[in-house]
Amino acid sequence: MDSGPLPTHPLFALDLAVPAQGSRARLRELHRQLRAAIVAGRLQSGLRLPSSRAFAGHLAISRNTALAVYDLLLSEGFLTTRPGAGTFVAGQPRSGVPVAPASPPTRPDPRIALRPFESDWACHGPAPLPIEIDMRVGIPDRSLFPFDAWRRLSNRVLRTFSRGGRADLDPAGPAVFRRAIAAHVSFTRAVAAAPEDVLATTGAQQAFDLIARILVRPGETLVAVEDPGYPPVRAAFAAAGARLHPVPVDDEGIDVARIPADAAIVCVTPSHQFPTGVALSLRRRHALLEFAARTGAVVVEDDYDGEFRFGGRPLDALQTLDRHRSVFYVGTFSKSLFLALRLGFLVAPAWARPALLAARSAADRHGATLPQLVLADFIAEGHLARHVRRMSRSYGERRRLLLAALARHCGGRLRPIASEAGLHLAARLAPGLDAQAVVERAAEMGVAMDRVGRYAIGPVAQDALAFGFSGCAADAIEPGIQRVARAIALADGR
């Protein structure tokens, strides 16, 4: 039910500060201000609010933004709806129940000793606006996953456990799981690893955290990171007290010549650089390993989605080329299977394994053994290899459709960055176009995607859009890119 324009409505009497068009803070600021008005009693309990259309018209914002503001307040309990009547300010919280602060504190509580680290890095968290076409990066398609096989193996593991079978509580992970991982990475990525080289982790993020725990000396250790790069890696090392040094990325990957000579750790995504998608050239792979051998640095190789390839022979992993025991190889099953699984692994040099096991024991003793045993059987019976082959065909077709749609609708405005692997690709915008404005205009049209510059520490010379094709249905790619083309035109003022 539309409540009409309501020109004298108390909401319209509020002095709401609306961030400039194109600002990423627009939704957050409007939500904060309305919530503060409700908490302060300026919008009283039981007050019927204007329709989202009237609210949007009053502030000259998109209706999607107005709807998103209302939806956030509804989810927090500050608003309520009555069928056929409209949206109302909810009753105030019961006495004694604290109300969430209007904005986060500007300074951390002095009792908190945790070092600063990045928190706004989620690659696939909730989108601020309703999504019709999801082109965010890092979201695998689980609709084709063989859940029947997984369920059968889960039941078998549980039956064994219920009959008195003792779970292997090794901090490194069950031996059968480590054997399965070693065989898997040997077959798919030519990574030479014995079961004792493998440490099972709770996703790749725990692997980064464990490496940081044993290698970082707070305030001293310098860590070179790709820029733009994967923020969770930066977060793990920054939280451990490392000093971060951003190193630029070009079409050959990280610029090895610009890594500081005193860098003790170098973090890279050589198979499919995040987020640009380029592969680290063979020349630079050798240069990076030579740098590590010469300086005593270690290399953290994050191979997050390298098993999906769409052309050409894959370059050898850094761990395969390493002759000086300097590479920590990090892998995950989140992209090949599904995000909720949270199972990863680390192939580490022998000299680091005792410290890693001690750090793992101190952190959480051991992983979730039962799903690890299920995945071990899933790998051993060939289900993982078959699933990766099947998804490679499906993702390859979506990638082909995406490239064709970009050429057809965005030619001259977007230039795809060469990439033969992974679950997303990036495309550079023509000079003068504002990538953030394009992302926001696309979001208002129901298309969720991202920009490369969001993952950079500093400003980027030429921004790019990042398109995830793994979480987007094939038949949605063409209409999605058509909307992106309109978003580019709007952002360019045409």
Number of C-alpha atoms within 10 A of each C-alpha: 11 14 15 13 15 15 12 8 14 15 20 17 10 13 8 14 11 16 14 9 13 16 12 15 13 17 21 15 17 20 21 15 18 21 23 17 17 19 19 11 11 14 22 17 16 14 16 22 24 23 21 22 18 20 23 17 14 14 13 12 16 15 17 20 23 23 18 20 23 23 17 17 19 17 10 12 14 21 23 19 14 10 7 8 11 15 23 20 20 20 15 16 12 8 6 6 8 8 10 11 11 15 11 8 8 6 6 11 8 6 6 7 8 10 12 12 16 13 9 10 13 9 17 14 8 9 15 17 21 18 16 14 22 25 26 23 24 21 21 21 20 16 9 11 19 14 11 9 13 17 12 13 20 18 13 14 18 16 12 12 13 10 8 8 11 9 13 16 14 16 22 27 22 23 19 17 26 25 18 19 27 21 19 19 16 15 12 12 17 15 20 16 21 14 19 15 18 25 26 30 27 18 21 24 20 21 29 23 21 22 22 24 20 14 18 21 14 17 11 11 20 23 26 25 28 28 27 25 27 21 23 20 22 24 23 22 28 22 19 24 22 24 19 18 18 20 20 18 21 13 16 17 24 31 18 20 12 12 20 15 13 13 21 19 26 25 23 26 26 27 29 28 29 30 27 30 26 26 25 25 16 15 10 17 23 15 15 25 24 16 20 23 16 11 13 15 21 23 25 24 22 27 22 25 23 24 21 22 21 18 10 8 8 15 16 15 22 27 26 16 17 18 12 15 18 22 26 22 22 26 26 25 20 20 24 23 21 16 18 9 16 19 24 22 25 28 28 23 17 11 10 16 17 10 15 23 18 15 18 23 15 11 13 11 14 20 20 16 18 16 19 22 24 21 24 21 21 19 18 18 13 11 17 21 16 13 15 17 15 14 20 21 14 16 26 22 14 24 24 13 18 23 17 16 19 22 16 14 17 19 14 11 17 21 18 19 16 14 20 23 24 29 29 27 27 26 22 20 22 16 11 9 20 17 24 21 19 26 24 22 24 25 26 20 20 19 26 26 25 26 24 24 23 21 21 19 17 11 12 15 8 15 23 28 25 26 26 25 30 27 21 21 15 17 10 17 23 19 13 23 25 16 21 25 22 18 23 24 16 14 20 13 8 8
